Amino acid sequence: MCGIVSILNIQEQTPALRQKALRMSQKIRHRGPDWSGIYVGGSAILAHERLSIVDPESGRQPLFSPDKKQVLAVNGEIYNHMDIRREFADYSFQTGSDCEVVLALYRDMMARTKGHPTDADLTAMLEKLSGIFAFCLYDVETDQFLMARDPIGVIPLYIGYDDDGTVYCASELKALEGQCDRYEPFLPGSFYWSREPGMRRYYHRDWMDRPNTSDDGHMPEGVSATPETEMSAASEKIRESLMAAVRRQLMSDVPYGVLLSGGLDSSVISAIAEKYSQCRVEDGSKAWWPRLHSFAVGLKGAPDLAKAKLVADYIGTVHHEINYTIQEGLDAIRDVIYFIETYDVTTVRASTPMYLLARVIKSMGIKMVLSGEGADEIFGGYLYFHKAPSPEEFHKETVRKLSKLYLYDCLRANKSLAAWGVEGRVPFLDKEFLDVAMNLDPKYKMCPGQTIEKKVVREAFSDMLPAEVAWRQKEQFSDGVGYSWIDTLKEITASAVSDEQMAHAAERFPINPPRNKEEYYYRSIFAEHFPSDSAARSVPSVPSVACSTAEALAWDKAWAGQNEPSGRAVKDVHQGE
């Protein structure tokens, strides 16, 4: 994980502006503690804070084209970089960095279009990248720049503006706060091309518009289609595609680990990672670190911890159980809100234990971890999905959830880990895997009544996990680390915020007024760190039950007027432990 800062469309380069860029970059040095770099020239400044994962020796940034006419600052991992390197064998690569292929792709596009690429050309270039990324590329020769963000928004990026036309970008909003007139999140799957300013979407799939209801699981020849054989075929597709995604994402030149909560999703990723951890993806040779380490966090006796240990013993990882106390969690909240840059209740609840865990992971020399984020959005794993009235509505909700991940779970996973210089990777959100999973007929994902959620995933990997975990009911992370964590947060915030303060919440916070005392408490801390209107608008604020979107509240009349993100809010489905 790295951090980038750019100032563009500069009217006049000055020493003061260079110092400003350095101060902005310093704000996000936690993301990349290994090295700092800066480019100043033309109408641009690009700064980079590096966390070295691939090519630690020569991959420092900004990166340059062979003739120094293009400059690139990237935060990300390009998993198919070896394929792209082979495609551009005539390009003189300067480093072993996976991100350098962006320069080769850009040069090729500009040559083919004679320097005048269309939106279609830019889209084709970006679609060649399989990975997670946010980058800023400055073309010295043409004095133009290109910014882009990965399809789902796994890697954070913000864009800022001054009234004089100056444009900024940064990995975290703290680098922009107080430095430009206004800023906003850079949208996932989008690019900004300075020749035609404005964000434009490059990532689009048919499944975003409508579900595929004609999928028969692609039955093998000679096998008759029955509900059971169709589900089996669908599960096999999921298994093959996810295993390929995990193997791609094990690309690393430093020690890595897995986040193993004890739930289905992290257990599946951990089991696959353990299977492949002893092989380097590129050439099949052995990795130089001997064992895969897994990490779980929770209060003593938390529902997740026993299951995490069960899985670790079953798959053979070196397991680490990290316990924290409620007081330690409460003490960390102010720092957590600073690093994750949100006042969303669910995100703060879940980020706190993850933030504490990341510090331990870093202390053990692990610089990259794989996690299970995204599965619940793709397969309808949250308990409220049991209430979906039809396959079409089920699918629409999964699409809505995926489109908002950059504001919630992707933000949490990335920034909680990056606070301590740890990179998080999310195989469930792999671009190629998404096309397989989201093109499944939603009938394979439905979980009406007491039918267990994510059945298609469970069947796909039941042979790789203990049965108690493969068929365990969903526990949202902030619940699974210990129910008393959430209950105490509610009690503490209820006593810290008065009724009078809540009565005047809309006056103090006219943008997204807090709906309850817990949100008010977090919002107050957030406003101390980030007082601007831009910061307030960067955070979503919508009613939710068990992490639902606002639209899904119509699925159950009993949810009207509720706003409780815990999975326990779905009382006739949640079983507890």
C-alpha positions as CSV (number, residue, x, y, z in Angstrom):
1,M,0.0,0.0,0.0
2,C,1.3,3.4,-0.9
3,G,0.2,7.0,-0.8
4,I,0.1,9.5,-3.7
5,V,-0.3,13.3,-3.8
6,S,-0.5,15.4,-7.0
7,I,-0.9,19.1,-7.7
8,L,-1.7,19.8,-11.4
9,N,-2.6,22.6,-13.8
10,I,0.0,24.7,-11.9
11,Q,0.3,28.2,-13.3
12,E,3.8,28.9,-11.8
13,Q,6.1,26.5,-10.1
14,T,7.6,28.0,-6.8
15,P,9.6,26.6,-3.9
16,A,6.6,27.2,-1.7
17,L,4.4,25.0,-3.8
18,R,6.9,22.2,-3.6
19,Q,7.0,22.5,0.1
20,K,3.2,22.4,0.2
21,A,3.2,19.2,-1.7
22,L,5.7,17.7,0.7
23,R,3.6,18.7,3.7
24,M,0.5,17.1,2.0
25,S,2.4,13.9,1.3
26,Q,3.8,13.7,4.8
27,K,0.2,13.5,6.1
28,I,-0.2,10.1,4.4
29,R,3.3,8.7,5.1
30,H,1.8,6.0,7.3
31,R,0.6,4.4,4.0
32,G,4.1,4.2,2.7
33,P,6.8,4.3,5.3
34,D,9.5,2.7,3.2
35,W,10.5,5.6,0.9
36,S,9.4,9.1,-0.3
37,G,9.7,10.5,-3.8
38,I,8.7,13.7,-5.6
39,Y,8.7,15.0,-9.2
40,V,8.4,18.7,-9.9
41,G,8.2,19.9,-13.5
42,G,6.0,21.6,-16.1
43,S,2.6,22.2,-14.6
44,A,2.7,19.3,-12.2
45,I,4.0,18.0,-8.9
46,L,3.7,14.3,-8.1
47,A,4.7,12.9,-4.7
48,H,4.7,9.3,-3.5
49,E,5.0,7.5,-0.2
50,R,6.1,3.9,-0.8
51,L,5.2,0.6,0.9
52,S,7.4,-1.8,-1.0
53,I,5.6,-5.1,-1.8
54,V,6.8,-5.9,-5.3
55,D,10.4,-5.1,-6.4
56,P,11.5,-3.6,-3.1
57,E,14.9,-2.7,-4.5
58,S,14.2,-0.7,-7.7
59,G,10.5,0.0,-7.7
60,R,10.6,3.4,-6.0
61,Q,8.3,6.1,-7.3
62,P,7.4,8.3,-9.1
63,L,8.1,6.0,-12.1
64,F,9.4,7.4,-15.4
65,S,9.2,6.3,-19.0
66,P,12.6,5.5,-20.6
67,D,12.9,9.0,-22.2
68,K,11.5,10.7,-19.0
69,K,8.6,12.2,-21.0
70,Q,5.9,10.6,-18.8
71,V,5.8,10.5,-15.0
72,L,3.6,8.2,-12.9
73,A,2.6,7.9,-9.2
74,V,0.6,4.8,-8.3
75,N,-1.0,3.3,-5.3
76,G,-1.9,-0.3,-6.2
77,E,-1.1,-3.7,-7.5
78,I,-1.4,-4.8,-11.1
79,Y,-1.8,-8.6,-10.9
80,N,-1.5,-9.2,-14.6
81,H,1.7,-7.1,-15.1
82,M,3.7,-10.1,-16.3
83,D,1.3,-10.7,-19.1
84,I,1.4,-7.0,-20.1
85,R,5.2,-7.0,-20.0
86,R,5.3,-9.9,-22.4
87,E,2.9,-8.1,-24.7
88,F,5.2,-5.0,-24.7
89,A,8.5,-6.9,-25.0
90,D,10.0,-3.9,-27.0
91,Y,9.3,-1.4,-24.2
92,S,12.4,-0.7,-22.1
93,F,11.1,-1.2,-18.6
94,Q,13.2,0.6,-16.0
95,T,12.2,-1.4,-12.9
96,G,10.5,-4.6,-11.8
97,S,7.5,-2.7,-10.4
98,D,4.2,-4.2,-11.4
99,C,2.8,-0.6,-11.7
100,E,5.3,0.4,-14.5
101,V,3.1,-1.3,-17.1
102,V,0.7,1.6,-16.8
103,L,3.4,3.7,-18.6
104,A,3.8,1.1,-21.4
105,L,0.1,1.0,-21.9
106,Y,-0.2,4.8,-22.0
107,R,2.7,5.2,-24.5
108,D,1.1,2.5,-26.7
109,M,-2.3,4.2,-26.6
110,M,-0.8,7.7,-27.4
111,A,1.2,6.2,-30.3
112,R,-1.8,4.5,-31.8
113,T,-4.0,7.5,-31.5
114,K,-1.4,10.0,-32.6
115,G,-1.8,11.7,-29.2
116,H,-5.5,12.2,-29.4
117,P,-7.2,9.3,-27.5
118,T,-11.0,9.1,-27.3
119,D,-12.9,7.9,-24.2
120,A,-13.0,4.5,-25.9
121,D,-9.2,4.4,-26.2
122,L,-8.8,5.4,-22.6
123,T,-11.3,2.8,-21.5
124,A,-9.6,0.1,-23.5
125,M,-6.3,1.0,-21.9
126,L,-7.6,0.9,-18.4
127,E,-9.6,-2.3,-19.0
128,K,-6.3,-4.1,-19.7
129,L,-5.4,-3.6,-16.0
130,S,-6.4,-6.4,-13.6
131,G,-5.7,-5.2,-10.1
132,I,-6.4,-2.5,-7.5
133,F,-5.1,0.9,-8.2
134,A,-5.3,4.7,-8.1
135,F,-2.8,6.6,-10.2
136,C,-1.8,10.0,-11.6
137,L,0.2,10.1,-14.8
138,Y,1.7,13.4,-16.1
139,D,2.7,13.7,-19.7
140,V,5.7,16.1,-19.8
141,E,5.6,16.2,-23.6
142,T,2.0,17.3,-23.9
143,D,1.5,18.9,-20.5
144,Q,-1.6,16.7,-19.9
145,F,-2.5,14.3,-17.1
146,L,-4.6,11.2,-16.5
147,M,-6.0,10.0,-13.2
148,A,-7.9,6.7,-12.7
149,R,-9.2,4.5,-10.0
150,D,-9.8,0.7,-9.9
151,P,-13.3,-0.6,-10.8
152,I,-14.7,-1.1,-7.3
153,G,-12.7,1.5,-5.5
154,V,-10.6,-0.9,-3.3
155,I,-7.8,1.8,-3.4
156,P,-8.9,5.2,-2.0
157,L,-8.5,8.4,-4.0
158,Y,-9.8,11.9,-3.6
159,I,-9.8,14.8,-6.1
160,G,-9.6,18.5,-5.2
161,Y,-10.0,21.8,-7.0
162,D,-9.1,25.4,-6.6
163,D,-11.1,28.2,-8.2
164,D,-8.0,29.2,-10.3
165,G,-8.1,25.8,-12.1
166,T,-5.5,23.9,-10.0
167,V,-6.4,20.2,-9.6
168,Y,-5.3,18.0,-6.8
169,C,-5.5,14.3,-6.0
170,A,-4.5,12.4,-2.9
171,S,-4.9,8.9,-1.4
172,E,-6.6,10.2,1.7
173,L,-8.6,13.4,2.3
174,K,-6.4,14.4,5.2
175,A,-3.8,15.4,2.6
176,L,-6.3,17.8,0.9
177,E,-8.1,19.1,4.0
178,G,-7.2,22.8,4.2
179,Q,-5.1,22.7,1.1
180,C,-7.6,23.3,-1.7
181,D,-11.0,25.1,-2.1
182,R,-13.0,21.9,-2.3
183,Y,-12.6,18.1,-2.8
184,E,-14.6,14.9,-3.2
185,P,-14.1,11.2,-3.5
186,F,-12.8,10.1,-6.9
187,L,-15.4,7.7,-8.2
188,P,-14.4,4.0,-8.7
189,G,-14.1,2.7,-12.2
190,S,-13.6,6.3,-13.5
191,F,-10.9,8.4,-15.1
192,Y,-10.1,12.1,-15.4
193,W,-8.3,13.2,-18.6
194,S,-7.2,16.8,-18.5
195,R,-7.8,17.4,-22.2
196,E,-11.5,17.0,-21.4
197,P,-11.8,17.7,-17.7
198,G,-14.2,15.8,-15.5
199,M,-14.6,12.3,-14.2
200,R,-15.9,9.7,-16.7
201,R,-16.7,6.1,-16.1
202,Y,-14.7,3.4,-18.0
203,Y,-15.8,0.3,-16.1
204,H,-19.2,-1.0,-17.0
205,R,-20.7,-4.5,-17.2
206,D,-24.1,-5.8,-18.4
207,W,-24.8,-7.3,-14.9
208,M,-24.9,-3.8,-13.5
209,D,-28.1,-3.1,-15.6
210,R,-29.9,-6.5,-15.3
211,P,-29.5,-10.0,-13.8
212,N,-28.6,-12.9,-15.9
213,T,-31.6,-15.2,-15.5
214,S,-30.7,-17.7,-18.2
215,D,-27.7,-19.3,-16.6
216,D,-28.1,-23.0,-16.3
217,G,-24.7,-23.4,-14.6
218,H,-23.2,-24.4,-17.9
219,M,-23.9,-28.0,-17.3
220,P,-21.3,-30.5,-18.4
221,E,-22.1,-32.5,-21.5
222,G,-24.3,-35.5,-20.7
223,V,-25.5,-34.2,-17.3
224,S,-29.2,-33.4,-17.0
225,A,-30.2,-30.1,-15.6
226,T,-31.9,-30.4,-12.2
227,P,-31.8,-27.9,-9.3
228,E,-29.2,-29.9,-7.6
229,T,-26.9,-30.4,-10.6
230,E,-27.3,-26.7,-11.6
231,M,-26.3,-25.6,-8.1
232,S,-23.3,-28.0,-8.3
233,A,-22.2,-26.6,-11.6
234,A,-22.6,-23.0,-10.4
235,S,-20.5,-23.8,-7.3
236,E,-17.8,-25.3,-9.4
237,K,-17.6,-22.1,-11.5
238,I,-17.2,-20.1,-8.3
239,R,-14.6,-22.4,-6.9
240,E,-12.4,-22.4,-10.0
241,S,-12.6,-18.6,-10.5
242,L,-12.0,-17.7,-6.9
243,M,-9.0,-20.0,-6.6
244,A,-7.5,-18.3,-9.6
245,A,-8.1,-14.9,-8.1
246,V,-6.4,-15.8,-4.9
247,R,-3.4,-17.2,-6.7
248,R,-3.1,-14.0,-8.8
249,Q,-3.2,-11.9,-5.7
250,L,-0.4,-13.8,-3.9
251,M,2.0,-11.8,-6.0
252,S,4.5,-10.5,-3.4
253,D,8.2,-10.1,-2.8
254,V,7.7,-9.7,1.0
255,P,6.0,-11.8,3.7
256,Y,2.2,-11.9,3.7
257,G,-0.6,-13.3,5.8
258,V,-4.3,-13.7,5.9
259,L,-7.1,-12.1,8.0
260,L,-9.0,-15.0,9.5
261,S,-12.1,-13.9,11.4
262,G,-13.7,-17.4,11.6
263,G,-16.5,-16.5,9.3
264,L,-17.1,-18.2,5.9
265,D,-15.5,-15.5,3.6
266,S,-12.1,-15.1,5.4
267,S,-11.9,-18.8,6.0
268,V,-12.4,-19.6,2.3
269,I,-9.7,-17.1,1.3
270,S,-7.3,-18.4,4.0
271,A,-7.8,-22.0,2.9
272,I,-7.0,-21.2,-0.7
273,A,-4.1,-19.0,0.2
274,E,-2.6,-21.8,2.3
275,K,-3.0,-24.1,-0.6
276,Y,-0.9,-21.8,-2.9
277,S,1.3,-20.0,-0.3
278,Q,4.3,-22.1,-0.9
279,C,4.5,-21.4,-4.6
280,R,5.5,-18.1,-6.3
281,V,2.9,-17.3,-8.9
282,E,5.2,-16.4,-11.7
283,D,7.5,-19.4,-11.9
284,G,6.3,-22.0,-9.4
285,S,9.4,-21.8,-7.2
286,K,9.2,-21.9,-3.5
287,A,8.6,-18.7,-1.5
288,W,11.4,-17.7,0.9
289,W,9.1,-17.4,3.9
290,P,8.2,-20.8,5.3
291,R,4.7,-20.6,6.7
292,L,1.5,-18.7,6.1
293,H,0.4,-16.7,9.2
294,S,-3.3,-16.0,10.0
295,F,-4.6,-13.3,12.3
296,A,-7.9,-13.0,14.2
297,V,-9.0,-10.2,16.6
298,G,-11.7,-10.0,19.2
299,L,-12.7,-9.6,22.8
300,K,-12.1,-12.6,25.0
301,G,-14.8,-15.2,24.2
302,A,-15.9,-13.5,21.0
303,P,-18.0,-15.6,18.6
304,D,-15.4,-15.4,15.9
305,L,-12.3,-16.4,17.8
306,A,-13.0,-20.1,18.5
307,K,-14.0,-20.6,14.9
308,A,-10.9,-18.8,13.6
309,K,-8.7,-21.2,15.6
310,L,-10.7,-24.2,14.3
311,V,-10.1,-23.1,10.7
312,A,-6.4,-22.4,11.3
313,D,-5.8,-25.8,12.8
314,Y,-7.7,-27.4,10.0
315,I,-5.9,-25.7,7.1
316,G,-2.5,-25.5,8.8
317,T,-1.7,-21.8,9.2
318,V,0.4,-20.3,12.0
319,H,-2.4,-18.6,13.9
320,H,-2.4,-15.5,16.0
321,E,-5.3,-14.6,18.2
322,I,-5.2,-10.9,19.2
323,N,-7.4,-9.9,22.2
324,Y,-8.3,-6.3,23.0
325,T,-10.3,-4.9,25.8
326,I,-13.3,-2.7,25.4
327,Q,-11.3,0.2,27.1
328,E,-8.5,-0.3,24.6
329,G,-11.0,0.0,21.8
330,L,-12.6,3.1,23.2
331,D,-9.2,4.7,23.7
332,A,-8.4,4.1,20.0
333,I,-11.6,5.6,18.5
334,R,-10.3,9.1,18.1
335,D,-7.3,7.9,16.2
336,V,-9.4,5.4,14.2
337,I,-11.7,8.2,12.9
338,Y,-8.7,10.2,11.9
339,F,-7.2,7.4,9.9
340,I,-10.4,6.0,8.3
341,E,-11.9,9.4,7.6
342,T,-15.5,8.6,8.2
343,Y,-18.2,9.0,10.8
344,D,-20.4,6.1,9.5
345,V,-21.4,4.1,12.5
346,T,-20.9,0.6,11.0
347,T,-17.5,1.5,9.7
348,V,-16.2,3.0,12.9
349,R,-17.4,0.0,14.9
350,A,-15.7,-2.5,12.6
351,S,-12.6,-0.4,11.9
352,T,-11.5,-0.2,15.6
353,P,-10.6,-3.9,16.1
354,M,-9.1,-4.0,12.6
355,Y,-6.9,-1.0,13.3
356,L,-5.7,-2.6,16.5
357,L,-5.0,-5.8,14.7
358,A,-3.0,-4.1,12.0
359,R,-0.5,-2.8,14.5
360,V,0.3,-6.3,15.7
361,I,0.5,-7.6,12.1
362,K,3.0,-4.8,11.3
363,S,5.1,-5.6,14.4
364,M,5.5,-9.2,13.1
365,G,7.0,-8.1,9.8
366,I,4.0,-8.9,7.7
367,K,3.4,-6.2,5.0
368,M,0.4,-7.6,3.0
369,V,-2.7,-9.6,4.0
370,L,-5.6,-11.1,2.1
371,S,-9.1,-10.7,3.5
372,G,-12.7,-11.7,2.6
373,E,-14.2,-8.3,1.9
374,G,-16.8,-8.2,-0.9
375,A,-18.4,-11.7,-0.6
376,D,-21.5,-10.4,1.3
377,E,-22.1,-7.8,-1.3
378,I,-21.7,-10.2,-4.3
379,F,-23.6,-13.2,-2.8
380,G,-26.1,-11.5,-0.6
381,G,-24.5,-12.6,2.7
382,Y,-26.0,-10.0,5.0
383,L,-28.9,-11.4,7.0
384,Y,-31.4,-8.9,5.6
385,F,-31.0,-10.6,2.2
386,H,-33.3,-13.3,3.6
387,K,-36.1,-10.8,3.1
388,A,-35.4,-10.2,-0.6
389,P,-38.8,-10.5,-2.4
390,S,-37.5,-11.8,-5.8
391,P,-34.3,-12.8,-7.6
392,E,-34.4,-9.5,-9.5
393,E,-34.6,-7.4,-6.3
394,F,-31.9,-9.6,-4.7
395,H,-29.6,-8.9,-7.7
396,K,-30.3,-5.1,-7.8
397,E,-29.4,-4.9,-4.1
398,T,-26.1,-6.7,-4.7
399,V,-25.3,-4.2,-7.5
400,R,-26.2,-1.3,-5.2
401,K,-24.0,-2.7,-2.4
402,L,-21.0,-3.2,-4.7
403,S,-21.4,0.3,-6.1
404,K,-21.1,1.7,-2.5
405,L,-18.3,-0.5,-1.2
406,Y,-15.7,2.3,-1.7
407,L,-17.5,4.3,0.9
408,Y,-17.8,1.5,3.5
409,D,-15.9,-1.9,3.6
410,C,-13.2,-1.1,1.1
411,L,-12.5,2.2,2.9
412,R,-12.4,0.4,6.2
413,A,-10.2,-2.5,5.1
414,N,-7.8,-0.2,3.3
415,K,-7.4,2.6,5.7
416,S,-7.5,0.6,8.9
417,L,-4.5,-1.5,7.6
418,A,-2.7,1.4,5.9
419,A,-2.7,3.3,9.2
420,W,0.1,0.9,10.1
421,G,1.7,0.4,6.7
422,V,0.0,-2.9,5.9
423,E,-1.6,-3.6,2.5
424,G,-4.9,-5.4,2.2
425,R,-6.0,-7.4,-0.8
426,V,-9.5,-8.6,-1.6
427,P,-9.8,-11.6,-3.9
428,F,-13.6,-11.6,-3.9
429,L,-13.4,-8.2,-5.7
430,D,-11.0,-9.5,-8.3
431,K,-12.2,-8.1,-11.7
432,E,-12.3,-11.5,-13.4
433,F,-14.0,-13.2,-10.5
434,L,-16.7,-10.5,-10.3
435,D,-17.7,-11.2,-13.9
436,V,-18.2,-14.9,-13.0
437,A,-20.0,-14.3,-9.7
438,M,-22.2,-11.4,-10.8
439,N,-23.3,-13.2,-14.0
440,L,-24.7,-16.1,-12.0
441,D,-28.4,-16.4,-12.1
442,P,-29.5,-14.8,-8.7
443,K,-31.6,-17.9,-8.0
444,Y,-28.3,-19.6,-6.9
445,K,-27.8,-16.8,-4.3
446,M,-31.3,-16.5,-2.9
447,C,-31.8,-17.4,0.8
448,P,-35.5,-17.2,1.5
449,G,-36.8,-17.9,5.0
450,Q,-34.3,-20.0,7.0
451,T,-32.3,-21.1,3.9
452,I,-28.7,-20.3,4.8
453,E,-27.1,-17.4,3.0
454,K,-24.2,-17.8,0.4
455,K,-25.1,-21.5,-0.1
456,V,-23.4,-21.5,-3.5
457,V,-20.1,-20.5,-1.9
458,R,-20.5,-22.9,1.0
459,E,-21.0,-25.8,-1.4
460,A,-18.0,-24.7,-3.5
461,F,-15.5,-24.9,-0.6
462,S,-17.1,-27.2,2.0
463,D,-14.4,-29.8,1.4
464,M,-11.7,-27.2,2.4
465,L,-13.2,-26.1,5.7
466,P,-14.5,-27.6,8.9
467,A,-18.3,-28.2,8.6
468,E,-18.9,-25.9,11.7
469,V,-17.5,-23.0,9.7
470,A,-18.6,-23.9,6.2
471,W,-22.2,-23.9,7.3
472,R,-22.0,-21.2,10.0
473,Q,-24.5,-18.3,9.9
474,K,-23.3,-14.9,9.0
475,E,-21.8,-12.7,11.8
476,Q,-21.0,-9.2,10.8
477,F,-17.4,-8.3,11.8
478,S,-18.3,-5.7,14.3
479,D,-20.7,-8.3,16.0
480,G,-18.3,-11.2,15.6
481,V,-15.5,-9.6,17.5
482,G,-17.8,-9.6,20.6
483,Y,-21.4,-8.4,21.1
484,S,-20.4,-6.4,24.1
485,W,-18.2,-4.2,21.9
486,I,-21.3,-2.8,20.1
487,D,-23.4,-2.7,23.2
488,T,-20.8,-0.7,25.1
489,L,-20.3,1.7,22.3
490,K,-24.1,2.4,22.4
491,E,-24.0,2.9,26.1
492,I,-20.9,5.2,26.1
493,T,-22.1,7.4,23.3
494,A,-25.7,7.6,24.7
495,S,-24.3,9.0,28.0
496,A,-21.7,11.3,26.2
497,V,-24.3,13.1,24.0
498,S,-27.2,14.9,25.7
499,D,-30.8,15.0,24.5
500,E,-30.4,18.8,24.0
501,Q,-27.4,18.2,21.7
502,M,-29.4,15.8,19.6
503,A,-32.3,18.2,19.4
504,H,-29.9,20.7,17.8
505,A,-27.9,18.2,15.8
506,A,-29.1,19.7,12.5
507,E,-27.9,23.2,13.5
508,R,-24.4,22.0,14.4
509,F,-24.2,19.6,11.5
510,P,-26.4,20.9,8.7
511,I,-24.7,18.4,6.2
512,N,-25.9,14.9,7.0
513,P,-27.3,15.6,10.5
514,P,-26.7,12.7,12.9
515,R,-29.7,10.3,13.4
516,N,-28.7,9.0,16.8
517,K,-26.3,9.7,19.6
518,E,-23.6,7.2,18.5
519,E,-23.4,8.9,15.1
520,Y,-23.3,12.3,16.8
521,Y,-20.4,11.2,18.9
522,Y,-18.4,10.0,16.0
523,R,-19.3,13.0,13.9
524,S,-18.0,15.4,16.6
525,I,-14.6,13.7,16.5
526,F,-14.6,13.7,12.8
527,A,-15.3,17.4,12.6
528,E,-12.4,18.1,14.9
529,H,-10.1,16.4,12.5
530,F,-11.8,17.5,9.3
531,P,-13.9,20.6,9.7
532,S,-14.6,21.4,6.1
533,D,-17.9,21.0,4.2
534,S,-16.0,18.9,1.7
535,A,-15.1,16.4,4.4
536,A,-18.6,16.2,5.7
537,R,-20.0,15.5,2.3
538,S,-17.5,12.8,1.6
539,V,-19.2,10.5,4.1
540,P,-22.5,8.7,3.3
541,S,-25.4,9.0,5.7
542,V,-28.4,6.8,5.0
543,P,-30.7,4.7,7.1
544,S,-29.9,1.0,7.3
545,V,-30.8,-2.3,8.9
546,A,-28.1,-4.9,9.2
547,C,-26.0,-3.0,6.6
548,S,-28.8,-2.7,4.0
549,T,-29.1,0.1,1.5
550,A,-31.9,2.5,2.1
551,E,-33.8,1.0,-0.8
552,A,-33.9,-2.5,0.8
553,L,-35.7,-1.2,3.9
554,A,-38.9,-1.6,1.8
555,W,-38.5,-5.4,2.0
556,D,-39.9,-5.6,5.5
557,K,-42.5,-3.3,7.0
558,A,-41.0,-3.9,10.4
559,W,-37.9,-2.0,9.4
560,A,-39.6,1.3,8.7
561,G,-38.0,4.0,10.7
562,Q,-35.1,1.8,11.9
563,N,-31.4,2.6,11.7
564,E,-29.4,-0.2,13.2
565,P,-26.5,-1.7,11.2
566,S,-25.9,-4.7,13.4
567,G,-26.9,-8.1,12.0
568,R,-28.9,-8.7,15.2
569,A,-31.4,-6.2,13.9
570,V,-32.8,-9.1,11.7
571,K,-34.4,-10.7,14.7
572,D,-36.3,-13.5,13.1
573,V,-33.2,-14.7,11.2
574,H,-30.2,-14.0,13.5
575,Q,-29.5,-16.9,15.8
576,G,-26.6,-15.6,17.9
577,E,-24.1,-17.8,19.6
